């Protein structure tokens, strides 16, 4: 019987650097995948911030995806880089799987203000709406990553 080859490659230092750049902001679009109260996946656009090697979202507790996270913290983050290849499946993308946890900080806490100041660099204008009572930071704890650089170039790693 023939041994099956894995469909993904191990993440090398070179690939890890590419992934770090994507998480650091080198992406065109990012999406959050959550599970709703009926068990059906929901995907929404988000603006992640990587700060001190932690990914944060600044999201409203009133939104559907946040309600989903509070009920089930398991989630995926999807990053799509700019589509430069004519064959769309050859464009790089990254999926992270893990859990989100609400960062319990008061708005006047220096740590909240520091996060907000840095998030405002990623999403200008957030310094104002981030102070609304329903907006909070959620931190992501990664469990697994899949980076597809193009056709036949898939890499996977677990944390």
GROMACS elastic network, one bead per residue, 0.5 to 0.9 nm:
[ bonds ]
;  ai    aj funct       b0    kb
    4     7     6  0.88741   500
    5     8     6  0.86785   500
    6     9     6  0.71944   500
    7   152     6  0.82665   500
    7   154     6  0.73047   500
    7   155     6  0.85644   500
    8   146     6  0.84840   500
    8   148     6  0.89266   500
    8   152     6  0.83063   500
    8   153     6  0.74211   500
    8   156     6  0.59656   500
    9    12     6  0.86055   500
    9   153     6  0.75873   500
    9   154     6  0.60810   500
    9   156     6  0.63311   500
    9   157     6  0.88119   500
   10   154     6  0.86926   500
   10   155     6  0.55986   500
   10   156     6  0.59078   500
   10   157     6  0.66673   500
   11    14     6  0.80089   500
   11    15     6  0.57617   500
   11    16     6  0.61778   500
   11   147     6  0.86303   500
   11   155     6  0.55716   500
   11   156     6  0.62269   500
   11   157     6  0.63178   500
   12    15     6  0.51465   500
   12    16     6  0.60223   500
   12    17     6  0.86084   500
   12   155     6  0.86723   500
   13    17     6  0.62222   500
   13    18     6  0.87707   500
   14    17     6  0.52465   500
   14    18     6  0.65574   500
   14    19     6  0.88811   500
   15    18     6  0.50343   500
   15    19     6  0.62450   500
   15    20     6  0.86153   500
   15   147     6  0.83577   500
   15   149     6  0.89372   500
   15   155     6  0.80253   500
   16    19     6  0.50413   500
   16    20     6  0.61225   500
   16    21     6  0.86765   500
   17    20     6  0.50194   500
   17    21     6  0.62798   500
   17    22     6  0.87533   500
   18    21     6  0.51781   500
   18    22     6  0.64011   500
   18    23     6  0.88288   500
   19    22     6  0.51207   500
   19    23     6  0.62717   500
   19    24     6  0.84659   500
   19    94     6  0.74081   500
   19   147     6  0.72832   500
   20    23     6  0.51796   500
   20    24     6  0.59791   500
   20    25     6  0.88190   500
   20    26     6  0.88509   500
   21    25     6  0.64936   500
   21    26     6  0.56163   500
   21    27     6  0.85225   500
   22    25     6  0.53952   500
   22    27     6  0.55427   500
   22    79     6  0.73081   500
   22    80     6  0.86049   500
   22    81     6  0.76447   500
   22    93     6  0.87049   500
   22    94     6  0.78733   500
   23    26     6  0.68069   500
   23    27     6  0.77051   500
   23    48     6  0.80762   500
   23    49     6  0.78475   500
   23    50     6  0.63501   500
   23    55     6  0.78616   500
   23    79     6  0.78136   500
   23    94     6  0.87531   500
   24    27     6  0.84806   500
   24    48     6  0.89394   500
   24    49     6  0.72842   500
   24    50     6  0.55834   500
   24    51     6  0.83042   500
   24    53     6  0.89326   500
   24    55     6  0.89982   500
   25    28     6  0.83997   500
   25    48     6  0.82152   500
   25    49     6  0.75710   500
   25    50     6  0.77620   500
   25   122     6  0.80790   500
   26    79     6  0.89365   500
   26    81     6  0.69532   500
   26    82     6  0.88549   500
   27    30     6  0.72851   500
   27    79     6  0.61053   500
   27    80     6  0.56481   500
   27    82     6  0.66080   500
   27    93     6  0.84967   500
   28    79     6  0.74896   500
   28    80     6  0.58063   500
   28    81     6  0.50062   500
   28    82     6  0.53596   500
   28    83     6  0.85675   500
   29    45     6  0.74977   500
   29    46     6  0.81091   500
   29    47     6  0.81825   500
   29    78     6  0.81550   500
   29    79     6  0.59123   500
   29    80     6  0.52815   500
   29    81     6  0.69125   500
   29    82     6  0.81664   500
   30    44     6  0.85238   500
   30    45     6  0.58899   500
   30    46     6  0.56743   500
   30    47     6  0.64258   500
   30    48     6  0.73236   500
   30    77     6  0.69871   500
   30    78     6  0.53980   500
   30    80     6  0.62786   500
   30    81     6  0.89227   500
   31    43     6  0.63266   500
   31    44     6  0.53320   500
   31    46     6  0.52705   500
   31    47     6  0.79199   500
   31    48     6  0.88248   500
   31    76     6  0.81263   500
   31    77     6  0.57196   500
   31    78     6  0.50373   500
   31    79     6  0.66426   500
   31    80     6  0.86159   500
   32    42     6  0.80164   500
   32    43     6  0.54396   500
   32    44     6  0.52962   500
   32    45     6  0.62219   500
   32    46     6  0.61910   500
   32    65     6  0.79442   500
   32    75     6  0.70602   500
   32    76     6  0.57865   500
   32    78     6  0.64295   500
   33    41     6  0.65775   500
   33    42     6  0.55551   500
   33    44     6  0.66804   500
   33    65     6  0.80463   500
   33    74     6  0.88544   500
   33    75     6  0.54890   500
   33    77     6  0.62780   500
   33    78     6  0.77950   500
   34    40     6  0.84394   500
   34    41     6  0.56723   500
   34    42     6  0.52770   500
   34    43     6  0.64667   500
   34    44     6  0.84926   500
   34    65     6  0.62420   500
   34    66     6  0.85499   500
   34    68     6  0.61261   500
   34    69     6  0.65489   500
   34    72     6  0.79083   500
   34    73     6  0.80086   500
   34    74     6  0.69751   500
   34    76     6  0.68578   500
   35    38     6  0.78027   500
   35    39     6  0.55467   500
   35    40     6  0.55371   500
   35    42     6  0.59298   500
   35    43     6  0.87717   500
   35    65     6  0.81422   500
   35    68     6  0.59607   500
   35    69     6  0.76897   500
   35    71     6  0.87763   500
   35    72     6  0.70094   500
   35    73     6  0.88057   500
   35    74     6  0.78026   500
   35    75     6  0.74446   500
   36    39     6  0.53277   500
   36    40     6  0.55161   500
   36    41     6  0.62376   500
   36    42     6  0.66672   500
   36    64     6  0.80777   500
   36    65     6  0.77885   500
   36    67     6  0.81785   500
   36    68     6  0.52204   500
   36    69     6  0.85076   500
   36    71     6  0.82785   500
   36    72     6  0.82237   500
   37    40     6  0.74622   500
   37    68     6  0.69053   500
   37    71     6  0.76715   500
   37    72     6  0.86662   500
   38    41     6  0.88582   500
   42    64     6  0.88940   500
   42    65     6  0.73873   500
   42    68     6  0.88269   500
   43    65     6  0.80288   500
   43    76     6  0.89868   500
   44    65     6  0.73354   500
   46    57     6  0.73872   500
   46    58     6  0.87328   500
   46    59     6  0.83753   500
   46    77     6  0.87805   500
   47    56     6  0.87503   500
   47    57     6  0.66020   500
   47    58     6  0.78644   500
   47   122     6  0.77762   500
   47   123     6  0.72666   500
   48    55     6  0.63344   500
   48    56     6  0.57037   500
   48    57     6  0.51053   500
   48    58     6  0.78250   500
   48    77     6  0.87242   500
   48   119     6  0.85468   500
   48   122     6  0.82071   500
   49    54     6  0.80142   500
   49    55     6  0.54482   500
   49    56     6  0.51406   500
   49    57     6  0.64442   500
   49    58     6  0.85512   500
   49   118     6  0.81713   500
   49   119     6  0.62479   500
   49   122     6  0.67235   500
   49   123     6  0.88852   500
   50    53     6  0.59595   500
   50    54     6  0.54222   500
   50    56     6  0.63111   500
   50   119     6  0.88634   500
   51    54     6  0.53535   500
   51    55     6  0.63619   500
   51    56     6  0.73934   500
   51   115     6  0.79565   500
   51   118     6  0.77659   500
   51   119     6  0.86395   500
   52    55     6  0.83579   500
   54   139     6  0.67543   500
   54   140     6  0.66515   500
   54   141     6  0.76191   500
   55   138     6  0.83586   500
   55   139     6  0.58663   500
   55   140     6  0.53806   500
   55   141     6  0.78800   500
   55   142     6  0.89072   500
   56   100     6  0.87598   500
   56   115     6  0.87351   500
   56   119     6  0.85947   500
   56   137     6  0.62397   500
   56   138     6  0.54600   500
   56   140     6  0.62167   500
   57   119     6  0.87112   500
   57   136     6  0.80738   500
   57   137     6  0.55120   500
   57   138     6  0.52255   500
   57   139     6  0.66938   500
   57   140     6  0.81370   500
   58   116     6  0.83825   500
   58   119     6  0.79062   500
   58   126     6  0.85113   500
   58   130     6  0.70754   500
   58   135     6  0.64359   500
   58   136     6  0.54962   500
   58   138     6  0.64640   500
   59    62     6  0.86088   500
   59    63     6  0.76309   500
   59    65     6  0.87746   500
   59    66     6  0.69943   500
   59   130     6  0.82296   500
   59   134     6  0.81110   500
   59   135     6  0.53320   500
   59   136     6  0.57551   500
   59   137     6  0.64874   500
   59   138     6  0.74996   500
   60    63     6  0.55199   500
   60    64     6  0.89091   500
   60    65     6  0.88867   500
   60    66     6  0.67324   500
   60   130     6  0.87131   500
   60   132     6  0.86777   500
   60   133     6  0.86464   500
   60   134     6  0.51960   500
   60   136     6  0.63943   500
   60   137     6  0.88067   500
   61    64     6  0.81324   500
   61    65     6  0.85689   500
   61    66     6  0.54754   500
   61    67     6  0.65493   500
   61    70     6  0.87985   500
   61   133     6  0.89397   500
   61   134     6  0.52239   500
   61   135     6  0.61189   500
   61   136     6  0.71506   500
   62    65     6  0.86983   500
   62    66     6  0.69991   500
   62    67     6  0.70309   500
   62   134     6  0.66214   500
   62   135     6  0.84055   500
   63    66     6  0.54140   500
   63    67     6  0.63870   500
   63    68     6  0.87379   500
   64    67     6  0.51262   500
   64    68     6  0.61929   500
   64    69     6  0.87218   500
   65    69     6  0.62412   500
   65    70     6  0.87024   500
   66    70     6  0.61559   500
   66    71     6  0.86083   500
   67    70     6  0.51396   500
   67    71     6  0.63442   500
   67    72     6  0.85551   500
   68    71     6  0.52023   500
   68    72     6  0.59027   500
   68    73     6  0.74646   500
   69    74     6  0.69679   500
   69    75     6  0.74076   500
   69    99     6  0.84089   500
   69   100     6  0.68226   500
   69   101     6  0.80662   500
   69   102     6  0.89962   500
   70    73     6  0.59823   500
   70   100     6  0.85242   500
   70   101     6  0.80527   500
   70   102     6  0.81513   500
   72    75     6  0.80648   500
   72    99     6  0.85322   500
   72   100     6  0.88601   500
   73    98     6  0.80868   500
   73   100     6  0.51315   500
   73   101     6  0.67707   500
   74    97     6  0.75797   500
   74    98     6  0.57299   500
   74   100     6  0.67307   500
   75    96     6  0.83808   500
   75    97     6  0.59410   500
   75    98     6  0.56766   500
   75    99     6  0.57070   500
   75   100     6  0.70453   500
   75   140     6  0.88922   500
   76    95     6  0.66715   500
   76    96     6  0.54335   500
   76    98     6  0.63790   500
   76    99     6  0.80646   500
   77    94     6  0.80764   500
   77    95     6  0.56680   500
   77    96     6  0.50967   500
   77    97     6  0.65416   500
   77    98     6  0.84553   500
   78    93     6  0.73230   500
   78    94     6  0.57290   500
   78    96     6  0.64655   500
   78    97     6  0.88820   500
   79    92     6  0.87641   500
   79    93     6  0.56206   500
   79    94     6  0.50779   500
   79    95     6  0.64139   500
   79    96     6  0.85300   500
   80    83     6  0.80822   500
   80    91     6  0.80182   500
   80    92     6  0.65716   500
   80    94     6  0.66114   500
   80    95     6  0.88488   500
   81    84     6  0.86952   500
   81    91     6  0.70120   500
   81    92     6  0.57200   500
   81    93     6  0.59097   500
   81    94     6  0.84397   500
   82    85     6  0.88905   500
   82    91     6  0.73611   500
   82    92     6  0.78948   500
   83    86     6  0.78671   500
   83    87     6  0.89498   500
   83    88     6  0.68396   500
   83    90     6  0.84434   500
   83    91     6  0.54980   500
   83    92     6  0.78389   500
   84    87     6  0.87582   500
   84    88     6  0.82555   500
   84    90     6  0.86934   500
   84    91     6  0.67176   500
   85    88     6  0.60834   500
   85    89     6  0.82490   500
   85    90     6  0.61603   500
   85    91     6  0.59676   500
   86    89     6  0.87681   500
   86    90     6  0.80038   500
   86    91     6  0.86834   500
   87    90     6  0.57121   500
   87    91     6  0.76247   500
   88    91     6  0.56711   500
   88   150     6  0.89726   500
   89    92     6  0.81202   500
   89   150     6  0.64589   500
   89   151     6  0.63755   500
   90   148     6  0.83677   500
   90   149     6  0.69883   500
   90   151     6  0.51658   500
   90   152     6  0.88324   500
   90   153     6  0.89638   500
   91   148     6  0.79708   500
   91   149     6  0.65228   500
   91   150     6  0.55190   500
   91   151     6  0.82644   500
   92   147     6  0.74374   500
   92   148     6  0.54895   500
   92   150     6  0.56759   500
   93   146     6  0.84046   500
   93   147     6  0.59567   500
   93   148     6  0.53900   500
   93   149     6  0.64818   500
   93   150     6  0.83053   500
   94   145     6  0.71982   500
   94   146     6  0.57957   500
   94   148     6  0.62983   500
   94   149     6  0.83441   500
   95   144     6  0.83018   500
   95   145     6  0.56930   500
   95   146     6  0.52119   500
   95   147     6  0.64249   500
   95   148     6  0.85741   500
   96   142     6  0.65225   500
   96   143     6  0.75269   500
   96   144     6  0.58028   500
   96   146     6  0.65264   500
   96   147     6  0.85909   500
   97   141     6  0.84424   500
   97   142     6  0.58744   500
   97   143     6  0.56717   500
   97   144     6  0.51026   500
   97   145     6  0.62635   500
   97   146     6  0.86170   500
   98   140     6  0.68052   500
   98   141     6  0.55171   500
   98   144     6  0.66896   500
   98   145     6  0.89372   500
   99   139     6  0.82496   500
   99   140     6  0.56899   500
   99   141     6  0.52985   500
   99   142     6  0.66897   500
   99   143     6  0.77712   500
  100   138     6  0.59936   500
  100   139     6  0.54322   500
  100   141     6  0.63236   500
  100   142     6  0.88086   500
  101   104     6  0.89756   500
  101   137     6  0.85885   500
  101   138     6  0.53201   500
  101   139     6  0.53542   500
  101   140     6  0.66031   500
  101   141     6  0.80574   500
  102   105     6  0.89892   500
  102   136     6  0.71431   500
  102   137     6  0.61157   500
  102   139     6  0.63603   500
  103   112     6  0.87697   500
  103   136     6  0.70640   500
  103   137     6  0.54450   500
  103   138     6  0.53908   500
  103   139     6  0.64645   500
  104   136     6  0.80687   500
  104   137     6  0.80701   500
  104   138     6  0.88058   500
  105   108     6  0.82040   500
  105   109     6  0.62806   500
  105   111     6  0.74865   500
  105   112     6  0.59930   500
  105   136     6  0.81780   500
  105   137     6  0.84637   500
  106   109     6  0.52807   500
  106   110     6  0.88778   500
  106   111     6  0.89041   500
  106   112     6  0.68756   500
  107   110     6  0.82579   500
  107   111     6  0.89039   500
  107   112     6  0.59782   500
  107   113     6  0.69316   500
  107   130     6  0.87728   500
  107   131     6  0.65274   500
  107   132     6  0.88588   500
  107   133     6  0.82564   500
  107   136     6  0.87954   500
  108   111     6  0.84663   500
  108   112     6  0.69555   500
  108   113     6  0.67388   500
  109   112     6  0.52741   500
  109   113     6  0.63322   500
  109   114     6  0.86824   500
  110   114     6  0.60296   500
  110   115     6  0.86199   500
  111   114     6  0.50282   500
  111   115     6  0.62401   500
  111   116     6  0.85472   500
  112   115     6  0.51457   500
  112   116     6  0.60699   500
  112   117     6  0.85362   500
  112   136     6  0.89404   500
  112   137     6  0.82101   500
  113   117     6  0.60015   500
  113   118     6  0.85859   500
  113   127     6  0.88456   500
  114   117     6  0.51282   500
  114   118     6  0.63045   500
  114   119     6  0.85475   500
  115   118     6  0.52216   500
  115   119     6  0.59816   500
  115   120     6  0.85371   500
  115   137     6  0.82189   500
  116   120     6  0.60245   500
  116   121     6  0.87951   500
  116   126     6  0.74472   500
  116   127     6  0.59887   500
  116   130     6  0.69145   500
  116   131     6  0.85897   500
  116   137     6  0.86786   500
  117   120     6  0.52252   500
  117   121     6  0.69072   500
  117   126     6  0.86581   500
  117   127     6  0.65845   500
  118   121     6  0.53172   500
  118   122     6  0.70661   500
  118   123     6  0.89931   500
  119   122     6  0.51599   500
  119   123     6  0.61033   500
  119   124     6  0.79324   500
  119   126     6  0.70971   500
  119   127     6  0.77314   500
  120   125     6  0.62915   500
  120   126     6  0.52311   500
  120   127     6  0.55277   500
  120   128     6  0.89773   500
  120   130     6  0.89264   500
  121   124     6  0.58641   500
  121   125     6  0.88927   500
  121   126     6  0.87485   500
  122   126     6  0.87706   500
  123   126     6  0.58928   500
  123   127     6  0.86233   500
  124   127     6  0.73215   500
  125   128     6  0.59135   500
  125   129     6  0.70982   500
  125   130     6  0.85698   500
  126   129     6  0.51713   500
  126   130     6  0.52663   500
  126   131     6  0.82675   500
  127   130     6  0.53585   500
  127   131     6  0.67932   500
  128   131     6  0.57226   500
  128   132     6  0.75755   500
  129   132     6  0.53521   500
  129   133     6  0.89926   500
  129   135     6  0.75398   500
  130   133     6  0.81109   500
  130   134     6  0.84663   500
  130   135     6  0.55559   500
  130   136     6  0.72098   500
  130   137     6  0.88499   500
  131   134     6  0.83311   500
  131   135     6  0.68205   500
  131   136     6  0.85487   500
  132   135     6  0.56648   500
  132   136     6  0.86834   500
  133   136     6  0.79661   500
  142   145     6  0.76172   500
  142   158     6  0.83112   500
  142   159     6  0.66227   500
  143   157     6  0.85735   500
  143   158     6  0.57021   500
  144   156     6  0.74324   500
  144   157     6  0.57403   500
  144   159     6  0.58806   500
  145   155     6  0.80682   500
  145   156     6  0.56256   500
  145   157     6  0.53436   500
  145   158     6  0.63909   500
  145   159     6  0.81972   500
  146   154     6  0.70188   500
  146   155     6  0.56284   500
  146   157     6  0.66986   500
  146   158     6  0.89774   500
  147   153     6  0.82632   500
  147   154     6  0.57250   500
  147   155     6  0.51034   500
  147   156     6  0.64042   500
  147   157     6  0.88431   500
  148   151     6  0.75997   500
  148   152     6  0.81263   500
  148   153     6  0.57927   500
  148   155     6  0.62932   500
  148   156     6  0.87275   500
  149   152     6  0.81932   500
  149   153     6  0.53530   500
  149   154     6  0.62632   500
  149   155     6  0.81146   500
  150   153     6  0.52133   500
  150   154     6  0.72125   500
  151   154     6  0.76781   500
